[in-house]
Amino acid sequence: MSNSSQNNELEKISFFLRKKIIEISYQAKAHHIGSELSCIDILVALYFNIMNISAKTPNDKNRDFFILSKGHAALALYVTLMKKGFFSEDYLKKEFLSDGGALGGHPDKNSQLGIEISSGSLGHGLSIGVGIALANKKDGNPGKAFVLLGDGECNEGMVWEALLFASHQKLNNLMAIIDYNKLQGFGSTKDILNLDPLKEKLESFGWNTKEVNGHDIKAIINTSKELFEEKNKPSLLIANTIKGKGIHSMENKFESHYEVLDEKKYLDIIKNYQ
């Protein structure tokens, strides 16, 4: 498949998964839609190009690991795993947010389903990824660890401790990605706890750091490859995104973090989703 054809195919997958997020969120009366829409292009780039992960061999010791540290974006992960073949759409709709279901509002560890960790309280995912990368490096395993963080959870001190430790250990088999949509649970990141200048801060912690348009799948793939060319540092991708991306009424809206779709808004979104 040519690069152009592959890019077109990945864009189609992203479009499809965005629509599924809207549909399933409406059916389950779920929120955090804006957070899921801001990171779905990142997940498509990772699962359908960058990472070595297969539903046929979910426990392969040489596989790459994906850690969803911003666990409230669980549905974005679930629809991606569904498309990757870990489970069916029927299973997702049955188990998502159902009483006793396997697919909760935050993911619960189930490697057979492609879910590597349980996540709830924010700020822990990078430390887990660091542990996986360090173990793989010591054991000589080729697998890499990929961690997706929200910008709001970068307020947590544990994140910065993990950044220091990973740099000290020269974990060149680790990539962290920050979904930098600049909105968090109580407002804008600039007003709550300003992260800027983010790139300079991360570089000062010893990480090989690049910025990218987090909705440009081709750019995410190419920039990730460039980052891994650095042999002595962990990699960090600042993905500049838009909360609620793809749904005009939700884009860059703080409310999309909590909004539950009513029938009128759902039908309007689906009608205009082209």
Contacts in CASP RR format, 6 or more apart in sequence:
PFRMAT RR
TARGET T0000
AUTHOR 0000-0000-0000
METHOD contacts of the structure
MODEL  1
MSNSSQNNELEKISFFLRKKIIEISYQAKAHHIGSELSCIDILVALYFNI
MNISAKTPNDKNRDFFILSKGHAALALYVTLMKKGFFSEDYLKKEFLSDG
GALGGHPDKNSQLGIEISSGSLGHGLSIGVGIALANKKDGNPGKAFVLLG
DGECNEGMVWEALLFASHQKLNNLMAIIDYNKLQGFGSTKDILNLDPLKE
KLESFGWNTKEVNGHDIKAIINTSKELFEEKNKPSLLIANTIKGKGIHSM
ENKFESHYEVLDEKKYLDIIKNYQ
1 9 0 8 1.000
3 218 0 8 1.000
6 49 0 8 1.000
7 217 0 8 1.000
7 218 0 8 1.000
10 44 0 8 1.000
10 45 0 8 1.000
10 48 0 8 1.000
10 49 0 8 1.000
10 217 0 8 1.000
10 218 0 8 1.000
11 217 0 8 1.000
13 44 0 8 1.000
13 48 0 8 1.000
13 83 0 8 1.000
14 40 0 8 1.000
14 41 0 8 1.000
14 44 0 8 1.000
14 217 0 8 1.000
16 83 0 8 1.000
17 40 0 8 1.000
17 43 0 8 1.000
17 44 0 8 1.000
17 76 0 8 1.000
17 79 0 8 1.000
17 80 0 8 1.000
17 83 0 8 1.000
18 37 0 8 1.000
18 40 0 8 1.000
18 245 0 8 1.000
18 246 0 8 1.000
18 247 0 8 1.000
18 273 0 8 1.000
19 270 0 8 1.000
19 273 0 8 1.000
20 79 0 8 1.000
20 82 0 8 1.000
20 89 0 8 1.000
21 33 0 8 1.000
21 36 0 8 1.000
21 37 0 8 1.000
21 40 0 8 1.000
21 75 0 8 1.000
21 76 0 8 1.000
21 79 0 8 1.000
22 33 0 8 1.000
22 247 0 8 1.000
22 261 0 8 1.000
22 266 0 8 1.000
22 269 0 8 1.000
22 270 0 8 1.000
22 273 0 8 1.000
23 270 0 8 1.000
24 30 0 8 1.000
24 75 0 8 1.000
24 79 0 8 1.000
24 92 0 8 1.000
24 93 0 8 1.000
24 96 0 8 1.000
25 31 0 8 1.000
25 33 0 8 1.000
25 36 0 8 1.000
25 75 0 8 1.000
25 260 0 8 1.000
25 261 0 8 1.000
26 261 0 8 1.000
26 263 0 8 1.000
26 266 0 8 1.000
27 93 0 8 1.000
28 93 0 8 1.000
28 96 0 8 1.000
28 97 0 8 1.000
29 97 0 8 1.000
29 260 0 8 1.000
30 75 0 8 1.000
30 96 0 8 1.000
30 97 0 8 1.000
30 105 0 8 1.000
30 260 0 8 1.000
31 257 0 8 1.000
31 258 0 8 1.000
31 259 0 8 1.000
31 260 0 8 1.000
32 72 0 8 1.000
32 73 0 8 1.000
32 74 0 8 1.000
32 75 0 8 1.000
32 105 0 8 1.000
32 257 0 8 1.000
32 258 0 8 1.000
33 244 0 8 1.000
33 247 0 8 1.000
33 250 0 8 1.000
33 256 0 8 1.000
33 259 0 8 1.000
33 261 0 8 1.000
34 243 0 8 1.000
34 244 0 8 1.000
34 245 0 8 1.000
34 247 0 8 1.000
34 250 0 8 1.000
34 253 0 8 1.000
34 256 0 8 1.000
34 257 0 8 1.000
34 259 0 8 1.000
35 70 0 8 1.000
35 72 0 8 1.000
35 73 0 8 1.000
35 76 0 8 1.000
35 179 0 8 1.000
35 181 0 8 1.000
35 243 0 8 1.000
35 244 0 8 1.000
35 256 0 8 1.000
35 257 0 8 1.000
36 73 0 8 1.000
36 74 0 8 1.000
36 75 0 8 1.000
36 76 0 8 1.000
37 76 0 8 1.000
37 243 0 8 1.000
37 244 0 8 1.000
37 245 0 8 1.000
37 246 0 8 1.000
37 247 0 8 1.000
37 250 0 8 1.000
37 256 0 8 1.000
38 73 0 8 1.000
38 179 0 8 1.000
38 181 0 8 1.000
38 241 0 8 1.000
38 242 0 8 1.000
38 243 0 8 1.000
38 244 0 8 1.000
38 245 0 8 1.000
39 70 0 8 1.000
39 73 0 8 1.000
39 76 0 8 1.000
39 148 0 8 1.000
39 179 0 8 1.000
39 239 0 8 1.000
39 241 0 8 1.000
40 76 0 8 1.000
40 79 0 8 1.000
40 80 0 8 1.000
40 245 0 8 1.000
41 214 0 8 1.000
41 215 0 8 1.000
41 216 0 8 1.000
41 217 0 8 1.000
41 220 0 8 1.000
41 241 0 8 1.000
41 245 0 8 1.000
42 148 0 8 1.000
42 177 0 8 1.000
42 179 0 8 1.000
42 214 0 8 1.000
42 220 0 8 1.000
42 239 0 8 1.000
42 241 0 8 1.000
43 76 0 8 1.000
43 77 0 8 1.000
43 80 0 8 1.000
43 148 0 8 1.000
44 80 0 8 1.000
44 217 0 8 1.000
45 217 0 8 1.000
45 220 0 8 1.000
45 221 0 8 1.000
45 224 0 8 1.000
46 66 0 8 1.000
46 146 0 8 1.000
47 53 0 8 1.000
47 66 0 8 1.000
47 80 0 8 1.000
47 81 0 8 1.000
47 83 0 8 1.000
47 84 0 8 1.000
48 84 0 8 1.000
49 217 0 8 1.000
49 221 0 8 1.000
50 146 0 8 1.000
50 220 0 8 1.000
50 221 0 8 1.000
50 224 0 8 1.000
51 64 0 8 1.000
51 66 0 8 1.000
51 144 0 8 1.000
51 146 0 8 1.000
52 62 0 8 1.000
52 63 0 8 1.000
52 64 0 8 1.000
52 143 0 8 1.000
52 144 0 8 1.000
53 63 0 8 1.000
53 64 0 8 1.000
53 66 0 8 1.000
53 84 0 8 1.000
53 114 0 8 1.000
54 60 0 8 1.000
54 63 0 8 1.000
55 81 0 8 1.000
55 84 0 8 1.000
55 85 0 8 1.000
55 86 0 8 1.000
55 114 0 8 1.000
57 63 0 8 1.000
58 86 0 8 1.000
58 111 0 8 1.000
58 112 0 8 1.000
58 113 0 8 1.000
58 114 0 8 1.000
59 111 0 8 1.000
59 112 0 8 1.000
61 141 0 8 1.000
62 141 0 8 1.000
62 142 0 8 1.000
62 143 0 8 1.000
63 143 0 8 1.000
64 143 0 8 1.000
64 144 0 8 1.000
64 145 0 8 1.000
64 146 0 8 1.000
65 116 0 8 1.000
65 129 0 8 1.000
65 132 0 8 1.000
65 143 0 8 1.000
65 144 0 8 1.000
65 145 0 8 1.000
65 146 0 8 1.000
66 116 0 8 1.000
66 146 0 8 1.000
66 147 0 8 1.000
66 148 0 8 1.000
67 116 0 8 1.000
67 117 0 8 1.000
67 119 0 8 1.000
67 125 0 8 1.000
67 126 0 8 1.000
67 128 0 8 1.000
67 129 0 8 1.000
67 132 0 8 1.000
67 145 0 8 1.000
67 146 0 8 1.000
67 147 0 8 1.000
67 148 0 8 1.000
68 74 0 8 1.000
68 77 0 8 1.000
68 107 0 8 1.000
68 117 0 8 1.000
68 119 0 8 1.000
68 148 0 8 1.000
69 119 0 8 1.000
69 122 0 8 1.000
69 123 0 8 1.000
69 124 0 8 1.000
69 125 0 8 1.000
69 126 0 8 1.000
69 147 0 8 1.000
69 148 0 8 1.000
69 149 0 8 1.000
69 150 0 8 1.000
69 153 0 8 1.000
70 119 0 8 1.000
70 122 0 8 1.000
70 148 0 8 1.000
70 149 0 8 1.000
70 150 0 8 1.000
70 153 0 8 1.000
70 179 0 8 1.000
71 77 0 8 1.000
71 105 0 8 1.000
71 106 0 8 1.000
71 107 0 8 1.000
71 119 0 8 1.000
71 120 0 8 1.000
71 122 0 8 1.000
72 105 0 8 1.000
72 106 0 8 1.000
72 120 0 8 1.000
73 148 0 8 1.000
73 179 0 8 1.000
74 103 0 8 1.000
74 104 0 8 1.000
74 105 0 8 1.000
74 106 0 8 1.000
74 107 0 8 1.000
75 96 0 8 1.000
75 105 0 8 1.000
77 107 0 8 1.000
77 115 0 8 1.000
78 92 0 8 1.000
78 96 0 8 1.000
78 103 0 8 1.000
78 107 0 8 1.000
79 92 0 8 1.000
81 87 0 8 1.000
81 113 0 8 1.000
81 114 0 8 1.000
81 115 0 8 1.000
82 88 0 8 1.000
82 89 0 8 1.000
82 91 0 8 1.000
82 92 0 8 1.000
86 112 0 8 1.000
86 113 0 8 1.000
86 114 0 8 1.000
87 113 0 8 1.000
92 103 0 8 1.000
94 101 0 8 1.000
95 101 0 8 1.000
95 102 0 8 1.000
95 103 0 8 1.000
95 104 0 8 1.000
96 103 0 8 1.000
96 104 0 8 1.000
96 105 0 8 1.000
97 103 0 8 1.000
97 104 0 8 1.000
97 105 0 8 1.000
102 108 0 8 1.000
102 110 0 8 1.000
102 113 0 8 1.000
103 113 0 8 1.000
106 118 0 8 1.000
106 119 0 8 1.000
106 120 0 8 1.000
107 115 0 8 1.000
107 117 0 8 1.000
107 118 0 8 1.000
107 119 0 8 1.000
108 115 0 8 1.000
108 118 0 8 1.000
109 115 0 8 1.000
109 116 0 8 1.000
109 117 0 8 1.000
109 118 0 8 1.000
117 125 0 8 1.000
117 128 0 8 1.000
119 125 0 8 1.000
122 150 0 8 1.000
122 152 0 8 1.000
122 153 0 8 1.000
122 156 0 8 1.000
123 149 0 8 1.000
123 153 0 8 1.000
123 156 0 8 1.000
123 157 0 8 1.000
123 158 0 8 1.000
123 159 0 8 1.000
124 158 0 8 1.000
125 147 0 8 1.000
125 149 0 8 1.000
125 162 0 8 1.000
126 147 0 8 1.000
126 149 0 8 1.000
126 158 0 8 1.000
126 159 0 8 1.000
126 162 0 8 1.000
126 163 0 8 1.000
126 166 0 8 1.000
126 176 0 8 1.000
127 158 0 8 1.000
127 161 0 8 1.000
127 162 0 8 1.000
127 165 0 8 1.000
128 147 0 8 1.000
129 145 0 8 1.000
129 147 0 8 1.000
129 162 0 8 1.000
129 174 0 8 1.000
130 145 0 8 1.000
130 162 0 8 1.000
130 165 0 8 1.000
130 166 0 8 1.000
130 169 0 8 1.000
130 171 0 8 1.000
130 174 0 8 1.000
131 145 0 8 1.000
132 145 0 8 1.000
133 144 0 8 1.000
133 145 0 8 1.000
133 166 0 8 1.000
133 171 0 8 1.000
133 173 0 8 1.000
133 174 0 8 1.000
133 234 0 8 1.000
134 169 0 8 1.000
134 171 0 8 1.000
135 141 0 8 1.000
136 142 0 8 1.000
136 143 0 8 1.000
136 144 0 8 1.000
136 145 0 8 1.000
136 173 0 8 1.000
137 169 0 8 1.000
137 171 0 8 1.000
137 173 0 8 1.000
143 173 0 8 1.000
144 173 0 8 1.000
144 174 0 8 1.000
144 175 0 8 1.000
144 228 0 8 1.000
145 173 0 8 1.000
145 174 0 8 1.000
145 175 0 8 1.000
146 175 0 8 1.000
146 176 0 8 1.000
146 177 0 8 1.000
147 174 0 8 1.000
147 175 0 8 1.000
147 176 0 8 1.000
147 177 0 8 1.000
148 176 0 8 1.000
148 177 0 8 1.000
148 179 0 8 1.000
149 159 0 8 1.000
149 176 0 8 1.000
149 177 0 8 1.000
149 178 0 8 1.000
149 179 0 8 1.000
150 178 0 8 1.000
150 179 0 8 1.000
150 180 0 8 1.000
150 184 0 8 1.000
151 178 0 8 1.000
151 179 0 8 1.000
151 180 0 8 1.000
151 181 0 8 1.000
151 182 0 8 1.000
151 184 0 8 1.000
151 189 0 8 1.000
151 195 0 8 1.000
152 184 0 8 1.000
152 185 0 8 1.000
152 189 0 8 1.000
152 192 0 8 1.000
152 193 0 8 1.000
153 159 0 8 1.000
154 178 0 8 1.000
154 195 0 8 1.000
155 184 0 8 1.000
155 192 0 8 1.000
155 193 0 8 1.000
160 205 0 8 1.000
163 176 0 8 1.000
163 202 0 8 1.000
163 205 0 8 1.000
163 206 0 8 1.000
163 207 0 8 1.000
164 205 0 8 1.000
166 174 0 8 1.000
166 207 0 8 1.000
166 234 0 8 1.000
167 205 0 8 1.000
167 206 0 8 1.000
167 207 0 8 1.000
167 233 0 8 1.000
167 234 0 8 1.000
170 232 0 8 1.000
170 233 0 8 1.000
170 234 0 8 1.000
171 234 0 8 1.000
172 228 0 8 1.000
172 230 0 8 1.000
172 231 0 8 1.000
172 232 0 8 1.000
172 233 0 8 1.000
172 234 0 8 1.000
172 235 0 8 1.000
174 234 0 8 1.000
174 235 0 8 1.000
175 224 0 8 1.000
175 227 0 8 1.000
175 228 0 8 1.000
175 234 0 8 1.000
175 235 0 8 1.000
175 236 0 8 1.000
175 237 0 8 1.000
176 207 0 8 1.000
176 234 0 8 1.000
176 235 0 8 1.000
176 236 0 8 1.000
176 237 0 8 1.000
177 236 0 8 1.000
177 237 0 8 1.000
177 239 0 8 1.000
178 198 0 8 1.000
178 236 0 8 1.000
178 237 0 8 1.000
178 238 0 8 1.000
178 239 0 8 1.000
179 239 0 8 1.000
179 241 0 8 1.000
180 198 0 8 1.000
180 238 0 8 1.000
180 239 0 8 1.000
180 240 0 8 1.000
180 241 0 8 1.000
181 241 0 8 1.000
181 242 0 8 1.000
181 243 0 8 1.000
181 244 0 8 1.000
181 252 0 8 1.000
182 188 0 8 1.000
182 189 0 8 1.000
182 190 0 8 1.000
182 243 0 8 1.000
183 189 0 8 1.000
183 243 0 8 1.000
183 252 0 8 1.000
183 254 0 8 1.000
183 257 0 8 1.000
184 192 0 8 1.000
184 257 0 8 1.000
185 254 0 8 1.000
185 257 0 8 1.000
186 192 0 8 1.000
187 254 0 8 1.000
188 254 0 8 1.000
189 195 0 8 1.000
190 196 0 8 1.000
195 201 0 8 1.000
198 238 0 8 1.000
199 209 0 8 1.000
199 211 0 8 1.000
199 238 0 8 1.000
202 209 0 8 1.000
202 236 0 8 1.000
202 238 0 8 1.000
203 209 0 8 1.000
206 233 0 8 1.000
206 234 0 8 1.000
207 233 0 8 1.000
207 234 0 8 1.000
207 235 0 8 1.000
207 236 0 8 1.000
208 227 0 8 1.000
208 230 0 8 1.000
208 233 0 8 1.000
208 234 0 8 1.000
208 235 0 8 1.000
208 236 0 8 1.000
209 235 0 8 1.000
209 236 0 8 1.000
209 237 0 8 1.000
209 238 0 8 1.000
210 223 0 8 1.000
210 226 0 8 1.000
210 227 0 8 1.000
210 236 0 8 1.000
210 237 0 8 1.000
210 238 0 8 1.000
211 237 0 8 1.000
211 238 0 8 1.000
211 240 0 8 1.000
212 219 0 8 1.000
212 220 0 8 1.000
212 223 0 8 1.000
212 237 0 8 1.000
212 238 0 8 1.000
212 239 0 8 1.000
212 240 0 8 1.000
213 219 0 8 1.000
213 239 0 8 1.000
213 240 0 8 1.000
214 220 0 8 1.000
214 239 0 8 1.000
214 240 0 8 1.000
214 241 0 8 1.000
215 241 0 8 1.000
215 242 0 8 1.000
215 245 0 8 1.000
220 237 0 8 1.000
220 239 0 8 1.000
223 237 0 8 1.000
224 235 0 8 1.000
224 237 0 8 1.000
227 235 0 8 1.000
227 236 0 8 1.000
227 237 0 8 1.000
228 235 0 8 1.000
242 251 0 8 1.000
242 252 0 8 1.000
243 250 0 8 1.000
243 251 0 8 1.000
243 252 0 8 1.000
243 253 0 8 1.000
243 254 0 8 1.000
243 256 0 8 1.000
243 257 0 8 1.000
244 250 0 8 1.000
244 251 0 8 1.000
244 252 0 8 1.000
244 253 0 8 1.000
244 256 0 8 1.000
245 251 0 8 1.000
247 256 0 8 1.000
247 269 0 8 1.000
247 273 0 8 1.000
248 272 0 8 1.000
249 265 0 8 1.000
249 268 0 8 1.000
249 269 0 8 1.000
250 256 0 8 1.000
250 259 0 8 1.000
261 269 0 8 1.000
END
